């Protein structure tokens, strides 16, 4: 059976809907090791990875004369030679928006070497070095100005828990954080209430989400709770100040503190005030963690 499809209709005619469908896209005219690793990271977040592939005409419009270097059939064959890629679906537009709407993926994935955000929907997944960063719009999980889950969120929470239980993530640290804006004081009613601090609400949301993950079988020893400042735009592309942030990374190896005489260059800081939670733990919202910048592991050659 072919795994290179000309449109989403052909894909669904041949492939039953996967339980957790992951999607990413690109030209993939010059595939480098960074692409291989990021596709493997993407596959680890779901059961089935579909790669949206720009057609030859689309690549020519985006990259200019002389591109693509390889036609779409050759590019698809290389991608399908990777263990992580389950199917490739061609699209002729400049962006994958229509393909995403047709496929309705559970998880959208983009590599950290992209400077422009082309994903659509309420979630994005970024691969940056040894980190995978999942950003989810706050309205997909919580009621406005509250840490109460929406009635539409159970399936999304279950999908996230399923991803975090995967054996491929065993031994990794999982940071659960939120960032939001200040909740203004209510303008109506007799009872006056002060505005809610954004960090306090973010910490409350992180705490209830971690408890929900624990109830759904996620190993609590891997979970680290934190809250992010709403001004921390360095941990996302499209989804900025109102979102849930899940950061999955390898734990540090060796001494946690570098020698003053031999400082470690290019170190990626971890969020401060993070603690391993129990079912009754609460996050401390008192100090802002350091930013976690998105830096490409490989040069942009997609």
N, C-alpha and C positions, 0 to 999 in steps of 0.2 A: 504494500500500500504506500502510495506517495505521501510524503509529509510536507511537501511544498505546495501551498494552496494559493490560487489566484485571487481569492476573495473570501470573506468570512462565511458566506453561504456554503461554499464548497467545504470549508473546514468543518462546520457543524453537521453537514450531511455525512461526513466520514468519521467524525470523532464525537463520542458521547460527552456531554458536559462534565468536565472534571470537577472534583469536589472543591479544590482550591486552585483556580486558574490565575497564574502570574503572567504578566505581559510586559515586554519591553520592546523598544524599536530602535532603528538606526539604519544607516547606509551600509556599514560593515564592509567598506571597500578595501580597507587595509586593517585587517584584524591583528591586534597585538596582544601580549600576555595580559594586559589590564582588562581587555574585553573578556578574555577567557575566565579570569577570576570573577569579574562582576556578573557574568552569566551564571557561573556556579553559585554565587551568593544568591542570585535571584531564584534559582531553582530550589535552593534550600528553604525558601519561604513559602513554598506551595507544593502541590502535587504534579503540576503540569505547567511547563513554560512555553509560551508562544512568543516568537520574535516577529514583530512587524517589520518587514523589509521594504525600504524605499525602492520603487521600480527604477529602471534605467533612466527613464525620462525625468523622474523626480530627482534623482541624484544629479543629473546634468543641470537642472535648474538651480539646485542648492549649491553644488560644488564648482560649476563652471565648465568651460571647454576642456575636453580631454578626460572627463570623468563620466561614468565610472571606469576604473581600470579593468574591472571584471564585470561581466554582465550579471544580471540578477540570478540566473540559473546557477552560475558558478559560485556566487556569494551565498546562495541558499545551501548549496551542497557543502560548502565549508562549515557553515553554521550547524547543519544537521550532522556533521561529523563529530561535533562536540557532544559528550555524554549528557550535558545539562539541558540541551535544546530538544524539546519534544516535537515542535512543529514550527514552520515558518509560513507567514501569511503576507503576501505582497499587497502593497497599497501604492496608488499613483499620485496621491495628493502630497503637498509639501509638509503637512503635519499628519499625525496618526489619529486625529480627533474622531473622524467618522469610523475608523476601524475600532477604536476603543469603545465607542458607543455601541457598535454592533456586537463586539465580543463580550462586553460587560465583565471585565476581569475583576477578580477579588483583590488583587494586589497589582499596582502599577510600579514599575521599576525603571529608574534612570541612573546612569553611571555618574560618578562624581566629577568626571572630566567634561561635563557639559556646562556651558556658561549660560545657556538660555533654557527656560523651562518649557517643555512641549507636552507634558503630561496633562491629562484632564481628569476631573473627578475630585473626590474628597480625600485622597490618600496619595502619598508619593514615597518611594523608597530610594535612598541614595546610597551608593557604594563609594566609600572613600577610604583608601588605604586598607587597614585591617578592621574597619568599622562598617556596619550596615545600619543606616539610620532610617527609621520609619516615621513619617509625619502623617498625622490623621487630623483632619479639620475637627475642631471642638464640637461643632453641631452634629457630627456623626455619632457622638457618644453621649454628650451631656446636654441637659436643659440649659437655656441661657442664664448665666449668672449663678449657676448651681453646680454642685457635685453629684446631683441625682442623674442617673442614666436615663436616656430617652427610651420610649417604648419600642422604638425601631432598632435599638442597639444590640439586643441579645445575639443575633447571628454574627454581627461584626466582632463582638467580644469573644464569641466561641471560635471564630476563624483565627483571631489573634492568638488565643490560647493554644489552638492546634498547632500553629506555626512555632510557638515558643516551646512546645513539648517535643519538637522534632529531635531525633538523635544527632543530627548534624550540628545542633547548637549545644550539645553537652560540653560542659567545661568552659563555656563562654560566659562573660558577665552581661547582664541585661539591665540597662538603666531605664527606669520608667519615670518620665517627667511630663509636666504640662507647662504651657505658657498661655497667658490670657491677658485681658485688659482689666482695669479697675471697674468694678460694678458700681454704678452711681447710686446714691441714696434714693429710695422711692419717693416720688413726688406727690403721692396720694396716700390717704389713710391717716388716722389719728396718731398711730404709733410711729414715732420718728425712729428711723434706723440709719446708722452711718453708712457711708459707702464701704464696700468690701475691698480690702487690699488685694491686688492681683496675685501677689505671691502667696498669700494665704489661701485663696481659692485654688490656685495651681497645686499647692501642696495637698489640699483636701482631695482634689481629683486624683492625684497620683496615689494617695493612700487607698481610696476605694477601688481603684482599678487593680492595684496589686492584690488586694484581698479577693477580688473577683477572679484574677488569674489563679491564685492559690486554690480557690474552690474548684476551679476547672482543671486541676492537676498539674499546674506548672510548678517546677521545683523552686521553692521559696529561697533556697540557698543561692540561687543564681540571680535573684531579683534585687535590684538596688533602687531605692526610691530617691527622687530629687524633684526640685521645682526650678524652672528657668525664668529669667527675667523676660518681660514682654519685648524688651529692646534687643534681645539676642537674635538677630536676623541671620547669624552665620551658620545656623543649623538647618537651613531649608532653602528652597528656591521659591516656589509659588506660595506654599503655605508658610506664613511668617509668624504673626504674633498670637494667633488663636489656634492652638493645636495641642494634641498629645504627641509626645516625642518618645520613641522607643529606640535606644541605641544598643546594638549588639556588637560586642568586641571581644577579642582575646584578652584574658587577664594579663597584667604585666608580668614580665619575667625578670628575676633578679631583684636587686635592692630598689625599693620604691622611691628613695631619695637619692639624687645624684650628688657626687662629691662637689664641694665648692671649687676645688682646684681643677676639676675636670667636668665642667658642666655639659650636660647632654644637649646637643643642638637639635632643632626641629622636633622637640618633644611635643606630643599632643596632650594638652591638659585634660584631666578628667573633671567632671563636675564636683564641686566641693559640697560639704554638708550632706553627703550621701551615706546612707546606713542600710545595712541588711535588715529588712523589716520582718516582723512577725505578723500574725493575723490581727493584732491589736496595735501595731505600730502607727505612729503619726509622723509626718514629715516636718522638718524644721524649716520655716520660711524666712529665717532671719538674715541670711547673707546670700548674695548672688553668686552662682558658680561661674567659673571662667568659661568663655565662649569655646565652642568646639568647631573650629573652622573646617569647611569643606575644602580639601586639597586633593588634586588628582594624583593618583599613583603612577599614571602613565601619561605621556603627551597626547593631546587631542589629535587623533588621526582617523576618527570614524567617518 
